[in-house]
Amino acid sequence: MSAYIIANVEVTNPTQYEEYKKLSSKAMQVYGAEVCVRGGKVEVLEGDWNPQRLVVLKFPSVEAAKKFSESPEYGEARASRQGAAVMRMIVVEGL
């Protein structure tokens, strides 16, 4: 069963965040993430949720998504993000 990592990112230091984007992109390639959404325009259709920067990644399974999230490659990206953004991330089973 496929799985999706969904992240809402509040970028606080755009210059520093560029390094995170490079490193996280490398980790996505290593772990086979399919990028579905990465920072496109967001329009609220219902409710009061107002995400800053939305990212949706598709993986073959929840286990694969967790392997990516817990990987040394993504750990390096995560460390580079410190002080550059606030990340809220979930994994959800798909169809």
ZAVEX-586975 format. One record per residue: residue in one letter; y, z, x of N, C-alpha, C in turn. Coordinates in steps of 0.02 Angstrom, whole numbers, padded with zeros to 5 digits, always signed. Example, Ala and Ser with C-alpha at 12.3 -4.5 7.8 and 13.67 -1.06 7.14 Angstrom:
BEGIN
A-00284+00390+00660-00225+00390+00615-00165+00390+00660;S-00112+00354+00642-00053+00357+00684+00002+00394+00645;
% end
This chain:
BEGIN
M-00059+00000+00042+00000+00000+00000+00062+00000+00044;S+00109-00044+00031+00170-00048+00071+00212+00015+00062;A+00259+00024+00108+00304+00081+00106+00372+00058+00130;Y+00423+00093+00107+00492+00076+00125+00527+00138+00153;I+00561+00128+00208+00608+00178+00232+00676+00158+00203;I+00708+00205+00170+00774+00194+00141+00821+00244+00173;A+00875+00219+00200+00923+00262+00235+00993+00249+00210;N+01030+00303+00202+01102+00300+00188+01136+00329+00250;V+01177+00288+00281+01208+00307+00345+01284+00312+00337;E+01310+00369+00357+01383+00377+00360+01404+00372+00433;V+01432+00315+00451+01452+00303+00520+01518+00338+00534;T+01519+00380+00586+01579+00417+00603+01611+00392+00668;N+01571+00356+00709+01597+00328+00771+01567+00258+00778;P+01601+00207+00751+01574+00139+00751+01557+00111+00820;T+01596+00128+00870+01583+00102+00937+01517+00130+00964;Q+01508+00195+00959+01446+00226+00982+01386+00204+00939;Y+01397+00192+00876+01344+00171+00830+01313+00104+00850;E+01351+00062+00884+01326-00003+00906+01266+00006+00952;E+01266+00056+00995+01209+00070+01040+01148+00089+00998;Y+01158+00131+00948+01103+00150+00904+01073+00088+00871;K+01115+00043+00847+01090-00018+00814+01046-00059+00861;K+01067-00065+00924+01027-00103+00973+00959-00070+00983;L+00960-00005+00995+00897+00031+01009+00852+00034+00948;S+00881+00045+00888+00839+00048+00828+00810-00020+00812;S+00847-00074+00826+00821-00141+00815+00760-00154+00859;K+00763-00131+00922+00705-00139+00967+00645-00101+00939;A+00656-00040+00916+00601+00000+00888+00573-00033+00825;M+00616-00062+00783+00592-00097+00724+00546-00155+00743;Q+00564-00191+00795+00523-00247+00817+00455-00223+00842;V+00455-00169+00882+00393-00143+00909+00346-00120+00853;Y+00372-00090+00800+00330-00062+00748+00326-00105+00685;G+00347-00168+00691+00336-00216+00637+00375-00204+00573;A+00433-00174+00578+00474-00163+00518+00501-00230+00493;E+00498-00240+00428+00530-00297+00397+00597-00272+00370;V+00651-00299+00395+00717-00278+00373+00733-00312+00307;C+00741-00272+00254+00757-00298+00188+00832-00294+00174;V+00863-00239+00196+00934-00227+00187+00959-00192+00250;R+01017-00214+00274+01046-00181+00332+01122-00187+00331;G+01152-00142+00293+01224-00136+00293+01262-00187+00252;G+01230-00218+00204+01266-00265+00162+01312-00231+00112;K+01350-00270+00077+01397-00244+00027+01358-00208-00028;V+01382-00149-00047+01351-00108-00099+01397-00106-00160;E+01369-00116-00218+01406-00110-00280+01369-00062-00327;V+01401-00009-00346+01371+00041-00390+01368+00013-00461;L+01308+00013-00490+01299-00012-00558+01294+00044-00609;E+01272+00103-00585+01263+00159-00631+01263+00224-00591;G+01292+00276-00619+01292+00341-00586+01348+00348-00536;D+01344+00404-00499+01398+00421-00452+01377+00416-00379;W+01320+00384-00365+01298+00376-00296+01341+00323-00263;N+01367+00338-00204+01411+00291-00169+01390+00289-00096;P+01334+00255-00081+01311+00253-00011+01361+00218+00034;Q+01364+00240+00096+01409+00212+00145+01381+00147+00175;R+01323+00154+00206+01288+00098+00238+01215+00106+00221;L+01187+00059+00185+01118+00064+00161+01072+00021+00203;V+01014+00050+00221+00963+00014+00259+00896+00022+00223;V+00859-00033+00214+00793-00032+00184+00746-00071+00231;L+00693-00036+00254+00643-00066+00298+00576-00064+00263;K+00538-00117+00268+00471-00121+00238+00418-00115+00292;F+00367-00075+00278+00310-00066+00322+00245-00076+00283;P+00190-00089+00317+00127-00099+00281+00100-00037+00246;S+00123+00023+00269+00098+00086+00240+00146+00143+00256;V+00137+00199+00222+00176+00259+00238+00161+00281+00309;E+00098+00276+00328+00079+00297+00396+00115+00255+00449;A+00121+00190+00437+00155+00146+00484+00230+00164+00487;A+00260+00179+00430+00331+00199+00428+00341+00263+00467;K+00296+00311+00458+00302+00374+00494+00291+00365+00569;K+00245+00320+00587+00233+00306+00658+00297+00279+00690;F+00332+00235+00655+00397+00210+00679+00446+00267+00687;S+00453+00307+00634+00503+00361+00633+00491+00413+00688;E+00428+00424+00704+00409+00475+00753+00399+00447+00823;S+00411+00383+00832+00397+00349+00896+00448+00368+00950;P+00427+00361+01013+00474+00372+01068+00532+00321+01066;E+00516+00260+01046+00568+00208+01043+00622+00227+00992;Y+00602+00249+00933+00651+00269+00884+00684+00335+00903;G+00647+00378+00937+00676+00440+00962+00735+00427+01008;E+00729+00376+01050+00784+00358+01094+00844+00334+01053;A+00831+00294+01002+00885+00272+00957+00918+00331+00922;R+00876+00376+00897+00901+00435+00861+00947+00476+00907;A+00927+00485+00969+00968+00523+01017+01035+00489+01028;S+01035+00423+01031+01098+00387+01042+01145+00391+00982;R+01118+00407+00924+01157+00411+00863+01194+00478+00856;Q+01175+00528+00894+01206+00594+00889+01282+00588+00899;G+01320+00613+00851+01392+00610+00854+01422+00545+00829;A+01379+00497+00812+01403+00431+00790+01392+00419+00716;A+01345+00458+00685+01329+00445+00615+01290+00503+00586;V+01294+00509+00520+01253+00557+00482+01201+00515+00445;M+01137+00530+00457+01082+00491+00429+01047+00531+00375;R+01035+00498+00318+00992+00525+00265+00938+00473+00255;M+00875+00492+00267+00821+00443+00267+00760+00470+00229;I+00730+00425+00190+00668+00442+00155+00617+00386+00166;V+00554+00402+00153+00502+00351+00149+00473+00354+00079;V+00460+00296+00049+00434+00293-00019+00378+00241-00022;E+00325+00257-00058+00271+00209-00067+00295+00151-00110;G+00272+00092-00093+00289+00032-00131+00229+00004-00167;L+00236-00057-00187+00181-00092-00221+00148-00142-00175;
% end
